[in-house]
Amino acid sequence: MEELNDLPSLIENVIRDLEIARERFKADEAGHGRLGVLTALDVFNRLGTALLANQAAELLAPIRSLQHALIDAEQGKAHPLLIPKKPSARPPDRTEHRGLAGIAAVLMELQMDAGKSVLEAARQVARRLDRLGYRTPQGKTISPNRVTKWRNRAMTELATEDIVAERYIRMLAEIRNKYPGNPTEAFEQTLKSLPEVLPIESLRPEKSD
């Protein structure tokens, strides 16, 4: 990758390499996209090295540690960084499902901004998510009651401690700023981009051996 004095070429190569990472991520079904993730991390590692110079070794240590952990995983070795913590109770839903919960809460809020009642807003969101093919972590149809519970969670939990609340607060602020005074357009555009932001494939239950 070029040095910082050739910034346009540097940016061009970053975009090119991230496109390669995206294709590897999509194609690596056996490794759950691990090769694509490794490629993307390598891109940012090289970019950081070009930008940070003498500080790169220290500031990029977390990225490089994750790279080493993923390489070990690709080679069938356990790495402490990727060993899940033992849950004290029922394991939480996967990050992707909690992300979906946050987005559903945003969609419900936008429907209420547009004048819908709580019940009708939840029904509309559940209907549209079902039409797109989204399901609960258990693979069941998303009900209006589930959408309402997701919104309640997003509004009551701390954003610093809960992914659903963090996604809800951040995304709602961004969308309201992008579509001021037009919640219906905001709702439709959010749904339109959802399959790209959160592919349905990432939410399907993992197959057990």
C-alpha positions as CSV (number, residue, x, y, z in Angstrom):
1,M,0.0,0.0,0.0
2,E,1.3,3.5,-0.9
3,E,2.7,5.9,1.6
4,L,0.7,8.8,2.9
5,N,2.2,11.2,0.3
6,D,0.1,9.5,-2.3
7,L,-3.2,9.8,-0.5
8,P,-5.6,9.4,-3.6
9,S,-3.9,6.2,-4.5
10,L,-4.0,5.0,-0.9
11,I,-7.7,5.6,-0.7
12,E,-8.3,3.9,-4.1
13,N,-6.5,0.8,-2.9
14,V,-8.4,0.8,0.4
15,I,-11.7,0.8,-1.5
16,R,-10.5,-1.9,-3.9
17,D,-9.2,-4.2,-1.1
18,L,-12.4,-3.7,0.9
19,E,-14.4,-4.8,-2.1
20,I,-12.2,-7.9,-2.3
21,A,-12.9,-8.5,1.5
22,R,-16.6,-8.2,0.9
23,E,-16.6,-10.8,-1.8
24,R,-14.5,-13.2,0.3
25,F,-16.8,-12.6,3.3
26,K,-19.8,-13.6,1.1
27,A,-18.1,-16.6,-0.4
28,D,-16.6,-18.1,2.8
29,E,-19.6,-20.0,4.0
30,A,-17.5,-22.7,5.7
31,G,-15.6,-20.2,7.7
32,H,-18.7,-17.9,8.4
33,G,-17.0,-15.1,6.5
34,R,-13.7,-15.3,8.4
35,L,-11.5,-14.9,5.3
36,G,-13.3,-11.7,4.4
37,V,-13.0,-10.4,7.9
38,L,-9.2,-11.1,7.9
39,T,-8.8,-9.4,4.6
40,A,-10.7,-6.3,5.9
41,L,-8.6,-6.2,9.1
42,D,-5.5,-6.4,7.0
43,V,-6.6,-3.4,4.9
44,F,-7.2,-1.3,8.1
45,N,-3.9,-2.6,9.5
46,R,-2.0,-1.4,6.5
47,L,-3.9,1.9,6.3
48,G,-3.2,2.5,10.0
49,T,0.5,1.7,9.5
50,A,0.6,4.3,6.7
51,L,-1.2,7.0,8.8
52,L,0.3,6.4,12.2
53,A,3.9,5.7,11.3
54,N,5.9,5.2,14.6
55,Q,2.7,4.9,16.7
56,A,1.3,2.1,14.6
57,A,2.7,-0.8,16.6
58,E,1.1,0.5,19.8
59,L,-2.2,1.9,18.5
60,L,-2.9,-1.0,16.1
61,A,-2.2,-3.7,18.7
62,P,-5.9,-4.5,19.3
63,I,-6.5,-5.0,15.5
64,R,-3.4,-7.2,15.2
65,S,-4.4,-9.3,18.2
66,L,-7.8,-9.9,16.6
67,Q,-6.0,-10.9,13.3
68,H,-3.9,-13.4,15.1
69,A,-6.9,-14.9,16.9
70,L,-8.8,-15.3,13.6
71,I,-5.8,-16.8,11.9
72,D,-5.6,-19.3,14.8
73,A,-9.3,-20.1,14.4
74,E,-8.8,-20.6,10.6
75,Q,-6.1,-23.1,11.4
76,G,-8.3,-24.9,13.9
77,K,-6.5,-23.6,17.0
78,A,-8.3,-22.1,20.0
79,H,-7.3,-18.5,20.9
80,P,-8.2,-16.9,24.3
81,L,-9.6,-13.8,22.6
82,L,-12.3,-15.8,20.9
83,I,-13.3,-18.1,23.7
84,P,-16.8,-17.2,24.8
85,K,-17.4,-16.3,28.5
86,K,-19.3,-18.9,30.3
87,P,-22.9,-17.5,30.8
88,S,-24.4,-17.5,34.2
89,A,-27.9,-18.2,32.7
90,R,-29.4,-18.4,29.3
91,P,-26.9,-17.1,26.6
92,P,-27.9,-13.8,25.1
93,D,-29.1,-13.6,21.5
94,R,-26.5,-13.2,18.9
95,T,-25.3,-9.7,18.1
96,E,-27.1,-9.7,14.7
97,H,-30.4,-10.5,16.4
98,R,-29.9,-7.7,19.0
99,G,-29.1,-5.4,16.1
100,L,-32.4,-6.4,14.4
101,A,-34.2,-5.7,17.7
102,G,-32.7,-2.2,17.8
103,I,-33.7,-1.5,14.2
104,A,-37.2,-2.8,14.8
105,A,-37.6,-0.4,17.7
106,V,-36.5,2.5,15.5
107,L,-39.0,1.5,12.8
108,M,-41.8,1.3,15.4
109,E,-40.8,4.8,16.7
110,L,-41.0,6.2,13.2
111,Q,-44.4,4.7,12.7
112,M,-45.5,6.4,16.0
113,D,-43.9,9.7,14.7
114,A,-46.2,9.3,11.7
115,G,-49.3,9.2,13.9
116,K,-49.8,5.5,14.4
117,S,-50.9,4.1,17.7
118,V,-48.5,1.8,19.7
119,L,-50.4,-1.3,18.6
120,E,-50.7,-0.3,15.0
121,A,-47.1,0.8,14.8
122,A,-46.0,-2.6,16.2
123,R,-48.3,-4.4,13.7
124,Q,-46.9,-2.5,10.8
125,V,-43.3,-3.2,11.7
126,A,-44.0,-6.9,12.3
127,R,-45.8,-7.2,9.0
128,R,-43.0,-5.5,7.0
129,L,-40.2,-7.4,8.6
130,D,-42.1,-10.7,8.0
131,R,-42.5,-9.7,4.3
132,L,-38.7,-9.2,4.1
133,G,-38.1,-12.6,5.6
134,Y,-36.8,-11.7,9.0
135,R,-37.5,-14.0,12.0
136,T,-36.8,-14.2,15.7
137,P,-33.7,-15.9,17.1
138,Q,-35.8,-19.0,17.4
139,G,-36.8,-18.9,13.7
140,K,-40.4,-17.8,14.4
141,T,-42.4,-15.1,12.8
142,I,-41.8,-11.7,14.5
143,S,-45.1,-10.7,16.3
144,P,-46.3,-7.2,17.1
145,N,-45.8,-8.1,20.8
146,R,-42.2,-9.0,20.2
147,V,-41.6,-5.7,18.4
148,T,-43.2,-3.8,21.3
149,K,-40.9,-5.6,23.8
150,W,-37.9,-4.7,21.7
151,R,-38.9,-1.1,21.8
152,N,-39.5,-1.2,25.5
153,R,-36.0,-2.7,26.0
154,A,-34.4,-0.1,23.7
155,M,-36.0,2.7,25.7
156,T,-35.2,1.4,29.2
157,E,-31.7,-0.2,29.0
158,L,-28.5,1.8,29.1
159,A,-26.9,2.3,25.7
160,T,-23.5,1.7,27.1
161,E,-24.5,-1.8,28.3
162,D,-27.0,-3.0,25.7
163,I,-26.7,-3.3,22.0
164,V,-30.4,-2.9,21.4
165,A,-30.5,0.4,23.2
166,E,-27.3,1.6,21.6
167,R,-28.5,0.8,18.1
168,Y,-31.9,2.4,18.8
169,I,-30.6,5.7,20.2
170,R,-27.8,6.1,17.6
171,M,-29.9,5.1,14.5
172,L,-33.0,7.0,15.5
173,A,-31.0,10.2,15.9
174,E,-29.3,9.7,12.5
175,I,-32.5,9.0,10.7
176,R,-34.5,11.8,12.2
177,N,-31.6,14.2,11.2
178,K,-31.5,12.8,7.6
179,Y,-35.3,12.9,7.1
180,P,-36.5,15.8,9.3
181,G,-40.2,16.0,9.7
182,N,-40.8,13.0,7.3
183,P,-41.1,9.8,9.4
184,T,-42.9,8.0,6.6
185,E,-40.0,8.5,4.2
186,A,-37.6,7.6,7.0
187,F,-39.5,4.4,7.7
188,E,-39.5,3.3,4.0
189,Q,-35.9,4.1,3.4
190,T,-34.8,2.3,6.5
191,L,-36.7,-0.8,5.4
192,K,-35.3,-0.5,1.9
193,S,-31.7,-0.5,3.1
194,L,-32.2,-3.2,5.8
195,P,-31.3,-6.3,3.8
196,E,-28.0,-4.7,3.0
197,V,-27.3,-3.4,6.5
198,L,-28.4,-6.6,8.1
199,P,-28.5,-9.5,5.6
200,I,-31.1,-12.2,6.4
201,E,-28.4,-14.9,6.0
202,S,-26.6,-13.5,9.1
203,L,-29.7,-14.1,11.2
204,R,-30.4,-17.7,10.3
205,P,-29.9,-20.3,13.1
206,E,-26.5,-21.9,13.0
207,K,-26.5,-25.5,11.9
208,S,-25.4,-28.0,14.6
209,D,-23.0,-30.8,13.7
